[in-house]
Amino acid sequence: MRPSYLGKILLRWCDHCHVPVLSEQCSCGSSTREVPVTPPGDARPAFPHDIAWINELFTEYFGVPLVPEGHLCLLNKVPDKDRMDEIVVGGGIAGSIRYIPEERRYEPIPRPEAAVLMKPTRRYIVVDDGAVDAIRGGASVLAPGLKEIDDAVKEGDEVLVFSRDGTCIGAGRAKVPAAIARTMERGPVVRIRKNIPSRIFPSVATWEGAVAANRDVLDRAETAAVAFVKEVHEGNPLPATVSYSGGKDSLATLLVVKKALGAVPLLFADSGMEFPETYENVQTVSRQFGLEVITTDGPDHFWERFEEIGPPAVNARWCCKACKLSPLQAVIRSKWGECLSFVGQRKYESQRRAQSRRVWKNPNVPAQTCAAPIHNWTALHVWLYIMREHAPCNVLYGQGFDRIGCFMCPASDMALIHRIESDHPLLWKGWLEHLVRWQEQHDLPTDWASSGRWRIREGSGNEDDRNC
């Protein structure tokens, strides 16, 4: 899929501190280097759960883990059919992990740089010295140049290719299984994949060190965001609120607004489809910061609408208006008449948000003026800021979730939907029962509910997802 540029890619690396830095100079004084991630480049920290999962997957395929203990790792979501994340370690891209929905599994896709971190004992190939230069140039591994191939290699497998001295010279996909490759006299054995090269310098580091390395970056970002909040508030003399979802972006926004204006109430649009962990986080944040929570009554609206027209879809997201925007309009009118809401919208999230103004009124919520203090922040800005402030983030992030919202959101990729199925079976069981009932009532295909086909509605156009 074509890369999506939503803003300048800011991710860089300090080889002195061995941490990611969001400017050309680290707070230690050292110059930083670019990390050639795929646009939009909104990389986020890989938490211990993520790293354990990456290492489990690479061990299964290649016999050894990828990420060494104590090393910082980032995940960068890139455009793909369903879900794909680049793995950044030591300032370089070691590979990717792609989700295959039809098979309900992840596939590790290493780059040659991965060999700096691991020495595979499975799914590797060794070639003759005479083939090295051509393979480094992107040529396929041909049968005459093959010296050794691991027994585990099957057709379609991702493999790492080595020269006889143990140097990794390429990575690609096997065209034939090992048994057949050994009998071939000619023809391609592995199709080498071309990637932008990167440098990996392994070293132990901590996220506390990353926060320190980005001290100046975070100070500048906070100062600009606080000034924006004050300016917008002065220009819009309305009761101020923070639209809080239980996610990282709204948490960072809350921290900024609190420093600019002091305590303001939280507006929580309860769709009724939230995770239990999200409700818990809302209460935790409310208690810790001593903030009032104003909650909408979205759940009733959702099921009433569902019974009328069926489940929401990617191209028919009636859920946002019915469960969030309309209830928000009602509660704002009842509580204040009008209000100013600071929201955690960022331009690196989507093309629409990248083109959005920083202050606007949603036509579905005319009583609410919205403003986005962290519009120009990347996900790494957000996470480093939350770490610096020791703020209570939603525990779901530590369980492999990269976004927090309605558990049944049709805009989710199938990788996330299948994770929810396995990790939150009771939530998914209740949702699936509603889907199956609609499927039976309308004589839909037998796999309509289970395969995710409910996420696309034929004959519908795209609906605006502002504030969702």
Order of alpha helices (4+ residues) and beta strands (2+ residues): beta-beta-beta-beta-alpha-beta-beta-beta-beta-beta-alpha-beta-beta-beta-beta-alpha-beta-alpha-alpha-beta-alpha-beta-alpha-beta-alpha-alpha-beta-alpha-beta-beta-alpha-alpha-alpha
